[in-house]
Structure formats: C-alpha cells, structure tokens
Amino acid sequence: MSTTITAVDVHDVRFPTARDGDGSDAINRGDYSATYVELRTDAGPTGAGFTFTNGRGNEITCAAVHALAHHVTGRTVEEIAAEPVAFWRSLTADVQLRWLGPEKGVIHMAAGALVNAVWDLRAKLADRPLWRFLADLPTAELVANIDFRHITDALTPDEAASILDKGLIGLADRCAELDRDGFPSYTTSVGWLGYPDDKVRALTRAAYGQGWRAMKMKVGGELADDLRRARIIRAEIGPDALLMMDANQVWDVDEAIEKMAVLAEVEPYWIEEPTHADDVLGHARIAQAVAPVRVATGEVAANRVMFKQFLQAGALGVMQIDACRVAGVNEVLAELLLAAKFGVPVCPHAGGVGLCEYVQHLAIFDYLRVGTALTGRMVEYVDHLHEHFVDPVRTRDGRYLLPDQPGYSSTMRPESIARFSFPDGPAWR
C-alpha cells in the first residue's frame, strides 16, 4: 500500500536566545530559529524536517519552502524512494529557481528541509530510527540516493559502493559497541563569546564533572581576551582533555596564522573556520602553517562540490557536516563518502535548534557503514532547546546515546511550535 504526501505545512519558529548570549560568537548573536516543515500523509504518519537559521530572514526560508512544496505534494513515498536523485534534483534544480542558487543558499536549505522531512517519514514508516534505517539499506540503494554529478573526479559510484560494502563487515559489532558506550561527543556550551569569565569557568567545571573530555570555545574577539578565556578552560580541563577553537570566519588568512601562533600556547586540537568559508586555498595555507593544530570546516559549505575541493586541496584535517546547510540526507551521504575516500574524519556541526537531534543519526551511520572507526570522530553537543523535541538527544558521560524512536528525531512538540511561532506566538507578542 502506498503513502501519499497530501500537504506541506510550514512554520516560522524562533527562540529568543540572543538576550542571554547563547550561541554568540565572533559574527553571530541571534535568535535560534527553524523553518519547520511537516509533510501530511494519507497514511497517518507525518514527516518532520527543518532548516536552521539565526532569526531575521527565517521568513525568507519559509517562503522558499512554499515555492518548492509543489514538488512534494501529491507524490507517494514509494515513488520518491524509487527515483531519489530525480526527486532531489526536482528540488535543487528547479528550472525557475536556479537563479537563486544553484545548489546553495536559501533555496538549497529549503530543499534540505523538505528532503529531511521525507527521510523522517520513510524511517517512521519503517518503524526505525533513521540511523538504523540507513545502516540497513543495501549498498546499491544507498548509492542510488546520491547525485554524483560534479564529483566523479573525486568519487565514483563504484568507489562509493566499495566503501559501503566494506562497511557491512563488523557492522553488528560496531552497533553493539555504540549501544553499550554511546558515541563520542564534545561540548560547545562552555565557551560562547558573549559569556563572562566566571560563567566560562563555572560551565567548564560543570561539563568536566559531567564527563566531557573535549570542549570548544569561540575565538575571534580581542586576542588577549581569547587567550585569557582559553587559559581558563585549559586550567579547568587539564593537559589531557581536548580544547577546540572556532573563529567563525572572522580572520583573514595571514591574521589567522598570526593569531593561532599565539593561541597555540594552550595546545588547541583544531581551529574551526579560521577564514572565509569558501576560501579553499586560504584554508589550505592555514592548515600548512598551523600544524599540528588541525583545521576544521564545513558547517556552512554550500554543497558537496565545496567539500570535494576542500578535500582535494588538503585544506582540512577535520571535516564538519551540517544537516541543514546542504540539501538533506542525500547530499550528506555524498559528503561522508568523500571524507572516507580522502581519509578525513567527520565531526558534525550541531547546536542551534535541533541540529544535535539531526546529526547524531548521520554520525552514527557514518561510523557504522562509511568511516568504520571512531578515531578523531566526535559529535558537537550544545545544551540548548532540546526540550522542544519529541525525541530529544540523550547523553551520558560526554557521549550521545543511540536514538531509539522511529524517524529522524526531528519532530517538534506542538506546544513549542505554538508558543514560539513568529510573529504571533505568545513568546513574541
């Protein structure tokens, strides 16, 4: 029996995080927001998906979803699953919307919200969490979901199939390991740029006590301030825990090299987004200059082609993916396989609204079927806004626990949608 998508509902949901400095960094101090999508069906289950924004402009992404919704309404889930790339291209390469991209920006993110909602629906219909649903798919079906256009010079379908086939070896053992121990994580909640020193110290001490042995701080303010805050965190976590830094693109290339020479005192594990997110050659030059500190980037990489270039140029030592910036699960599959081909570990970007809920599934699948090793792999964790989701992330001793409810953990509580809908929800009136 087929399942038809009968309607697409779109909600502009915003949370007032700017007032407390949650999520603040060198370039951002916003209200964490979601363009939240619900796919209604004639079979009962609703597919939930979203893309993350930072407040003002969320209405633009909502409008983009409305502009793409006709590609989804009236189609069956079975039809989409039978021709996944054709469906994906109908969203990402709409002939009348390509001038607003192509395959980047608001349209691409809106397409991702719809694509992710379809995957949530597929997993719910299969009665499995998405990570399990993906891990159990045959290699041929996983490969069939990937658009290889523009990346075959770096990854061919046959190479992807070989990686995925190898991932079947030891799959049950890796799954049992994660069920027992959870997935490694690091927390960013201790080091937002807008936090005063006393709060940074207290949060770091609390996170260490809760089991986290990897923490990230924001840099990109005054160098003396960055170094002082870094010393506070390093003093609290000791010499053996990992300390990562994130500059959120604020530095020029030479500036990044000069400032990391000073911040190297506290032995950072990586520097994230040290310069403009699209500057492949700049990142490559920084990576060479700051080694052994790794360069991490990817959370705002527009598409799989950008990741291909970063990897080909040796411009990153840690590849970060984001579940919302690109066009959904299909494109993330390509990115994970590219990373495996080039031997670069993937540490997904999270935080925001629901990103932790999303990326835990992607990281788990990566370990089970693609990367097959935990060395260098961690999922970001931020302790904000999980209470608004029906299936929120769960952690223990600094590790994510396996999601066990069907779907992509992307369903938002109805009362949260009602309260934080913009501009008419009670939180905004």
N, C-alpha and C positions, 0 to 999 in steps of 0.2 A: 504494500500500500504506500502510495507516495504522500509526501508532505509538501503542501503549497504555502509559500510565503504570501500572506494576504495583505499585509500593510506594514509600513515602516513608520514608527513613531520616533521623534527626535526631541531631546530635552536639553536645554541650556542650563547646566548645573554648575554653580560656583560656590566655593567655600572661602570665607574671609580670613585667609592665612597671612595676608600682608601686615596686618596690625600687630602681630606678635613676632614678625621676622622669620617665621617658619618658611624654609625654602629660599632664604635670602643668600645671594652670592654676589660676585663682582658685577653682574649685569642685570640680575633679576631681583625684584621684590614684589611679588604679585599674589593674586588670589588663585590658588589651585582650582582648576576648572575642568569639566568634562563635557564634550559633545557626546551625549549618551544616546545610544540607538537601541531600539527594541524592534525585533522582527516578529510580528504576529503571524501565527500559522493556523491552518485549519485542523491541525492535529493536537493542539493543546500547548505544547512547549513553546516558550518564547526565547529567541536568540538575543543575547545582550552583547553589545560591543560599545566601545567608546574610543575617542582620541583625547589626549590630554593637552590642555592649553593653560595659559597663565593669567586668565582674567579677561580684560578687554580684548575684543576680537573673537571671543568664543562664538558670538552670533554669526560671524562670517563662516566658521567651520560648520555650524549648524545649517546655514544656507547651502553650503556645498553638498552636504549630505542630502538635503532635499533635491538638489539638482541632479544627483546621481541615483536617487531612490527608484526611479522607474526601471533601472537595470536589474533590480532585485524583486520588486513587487510582481506577483503573478508567476514567478518561477518556482519549480519544485527543487527541493534539496537534492533529490536524486539526479536531476538534470544538471545542476551545478557541479555535483561531485563527478559526473561522467565527463564533463568538459571543463575542468577547473581553470586552465590557462585562458580559454576563450572567455569564461566568465570574468576572470581577473582583468583581462585586457578591456573588456567592455566598460569597466570602471576606470582603469588607469589611463586608457587611451580613447576616451570618448571624443569623437571627432569634432564636437562643438566646444569642448572644454580644454583641449590640448594646449591652447594658447595661454591658459592659466597654469601650465606646468612646463613641459610634460614630465610626469613622474616625479614631481617634487612639490613641496609647499602644501597649501591648504587643500587642494583637490586630492592630492595623494594621501594626506592624512584622513580626509573624509572617506576616501575609498577604503582605507585601512579599518576605519570604524565599522563599515559595512561588512568587509571581509572577515574581520574578527568575530562579528556577530553571527555570521554563517558558520564559522568553526565552532563557536559556542553551541549553536543549535545542533550541529552534527554530533558533537560529543554528548549532548544531553539526550538526543535520540538514541545514541548507542549505549546510554546509561554508564558512561565512563568519564573520569576527569580527562581533560584534553591531553595532558602529558601521556597518559596511558593509551588513549585513543591513537595518538600519533605514533607512539613507540610500537604499537601492534600492527600498524599499517604495513602491507607488503612493500618491499623496495620499489617495485615498478609503480605503485600508486603514489608513493612519496615523490618520486622523480617526475611523475606526470603532473604534479601540482606546481612545478617550478617553471617560471618563464626564463629560459636560458638566453633569450635574445640579449645581445650586447655583452655577455660574459663568457662566451665559449672559448675566448682566447686565454681564459684563466681556469675555467671549469667546464668540462663537457658532461653531457648526461651519463656517459659511460663511467667517467670518473666519479660522479656523484653516486651512481649505483654501486660501485665498488666500495666506497666509503660506508654506505648504508648496509651493504651485505656484511661487511666486517663487523658492523655494529650489532649484528644478531648474535655474534659469538660472545658468550658470557653475559647476555642481556639479563637473564633471570638473577644471576649473582649480583649484578650492579643494582638491580631493582631492590633486592633483599637488603643490600648494604644501605641504600637510601632510606628504606623503610625503618631500618634499625637506628641509623645515625643522623638522618636528615642531610640537607645539602648545605655546604659551607656558605657563610654569609659575611658581609661587612656592614657596618652601620655608618650612616652619614648624619644621624640625628645629633651628634655631639658638636658639630663644627660649622654651623651656619654662620655666614659672615656678619650677620646682624646681632649675634649673641655677645653679651659682655663676657669678660674673662671668667668671672665667678661662675656663670652659668655653664661655660665650656668645661671648666674644671669639674663641676658637680655632675654634669651629664656624662663626661668621660669616665669618671669614677664609678658611676652607676652602671654604665654599659659594660665596663670591665667586670664588675661584680656579677652581671647577668650572663657572662660567658663570652662576650665578643673579644676576639683577639686580632681584629682588623677593623680599623676605623678611618674615616675620611673627613678631611676638613676643607673648607673653602679658602682659597687664597686669591690674590689679585687686588687687595687693598694696598695700604702703605706697607712697604716691605718690612719695616721694623715691627709693625703690628702683626703681620703674617708670621714672622719668626717668633715673636713673643708667644702667640697663641699656639704655634707648633711646639714650642718648648714645653708649654703647659701640658699638652696632650701627651707628648713623649715621656714626660716625667711621671704621668699617671699610669701609662700602659707599660713602661719599662722597655728595655732594649730589644726584646724578642718578638713583641707584637708588631703587626704591620700598620704603618701610617701612610695613607694615601693623600694626595693633594689634588684639588680641582680648581683651575683658573678660569673656567667658563669663557675661554676665547679672548680674554681681555688684553693679552700681551701681544706685541709684535714679536717676530722671530728672534731677533737679537736680544730684545728685552727678556724674553723667556729664558734664553740661555744664561744671561747675566744673573737673573733673579734666582734661578734654580741652583746656580753655583753657591749662592748664599744659603738657600734653604736646604741644601744638601747636608748641612750640619746635623739635621735631625733624622737623616737616613730615610727619606721617603721611598716607598716601594714604587709608586708611579706618580707622574704628573699628568693630569687629565685635561684635555682640551687646552693646551698651552697657548694656542693661537687660533686664528680664524678656522672654523670647522671645515671649510672647503680647501684649505691650503695644504694639499698633499705634499708638495716639495718642502714647504716650511716645516711640517711635522717631521719629515724625513731628516732634515738638517738638525732639528732639535733633538731627535732621537739619537743621532750620532754623537751630539755634543754632550748630552746629559747622562749618557750611560755610565754606570749600570742602572740608574733610575730608568724605569720603563716609561714609555709614552702610551697613554690610553686615550682612545677617542672613538666616536661613532654614535653617540646618543642623538645627534641631530644630522647625521649623514642622510642625505635625501633619498638614497636608493641603493640598490645592490651594486650599481656601476661605481659609485663613490667608494664603496668598500673594496671592490676589485682593485681600484687604483691605489688605495692606501696599502693594501697587501702587496701588490706588485712592486711598489716603491720602497718597501721595508720601512714604512713610516709609522708603524705602531708595534708595540710589544704586547699590548692587551687590546683586544677588540671588544668594544661595547656595542650592544644592540639595544634598540628601543622598540617596544611592541607597538607603539603608536605613530612614530615619525614616518615609518615606511608603510607600504600598503598591505599590512596584515601578515598573517601566518605564512602565506605562500612565499612572500619575499624574504621573510626571516629564514625560512628553510634554505634558500639560496645563500644567504649570508653565513649561516652556520657551516654549510658545506664548503664555502670559500675559505673560511677560517681553518677548517680541518685540512684542506688541501695545502695551505701555506704553513701549517703547524703553529698557529697562533691561538692561545686560549681565549675563550669568550667569557666576559664578566658583564652580564646585562645591567643596563642602567634602570633604576627604579625610582621610588619616591613618588612625588606628585599625587594624583588621585588614581588609585587602583593599579599603578604600574607594578607595584610589588606583587599584587594578585595575578596580573598577567604573566610577568616574566619568569616567575617560579616554574611555570609549565614549560617554557621554552628552554630554560637552563637544564631542567631535569631531562627533557627529551634529548638535548644536545649530549649530555653525558651518556644516556642510555644507548643512543643509536648513531651518534656522529663523533663526538670527541673521545668518548670512552675512557677518559682519565679525569681525575679531579685536580691534578696538579695545576696550580695557578688559576683555578676556577672558583669564583665567588659570585653570589648574587647580592646586589645592593639592597639594604634594608633601611627604611625610614619609618619612624613610628608616628605616622600621621594618617588619619582619616580611614583607617581600616574598618572602623565600626559602622561605616555606611554600606558595607557589602554583606551580602547574604552568606558568602563563603570567604571570610577574611583569612589572610595569611596567619599561620601559626608558627612560632619559633620556640626553640629550646636550646639553651646553652650556645647562643650565637649561630644557630642553624635553622634553616627552613624545614618544617615538617611537610611530608608529602600531602598535597591536597587529595581529598578522598570523595568529594562530591562531584556529580556529573557536571561537565561543562568547563568553561574557561575561567571560573571564579570571577566573572565579570558582572554578575547580576547585582544591581544596586537596590538597596532597600526602598520600597515605595515611599515610606515616610521621609527618607532623606531627600529623594527627588522632589517631593512636595515642599519641604522646608527650604531647600537651597536653590530651587529653580529661580532663574534670573529673568526679569527684574521683579517678579510678583510674589516670590516665596516669602514667608514670614521673616527669614533671616535677612532679607534685603529691603523689606518695606520700611 
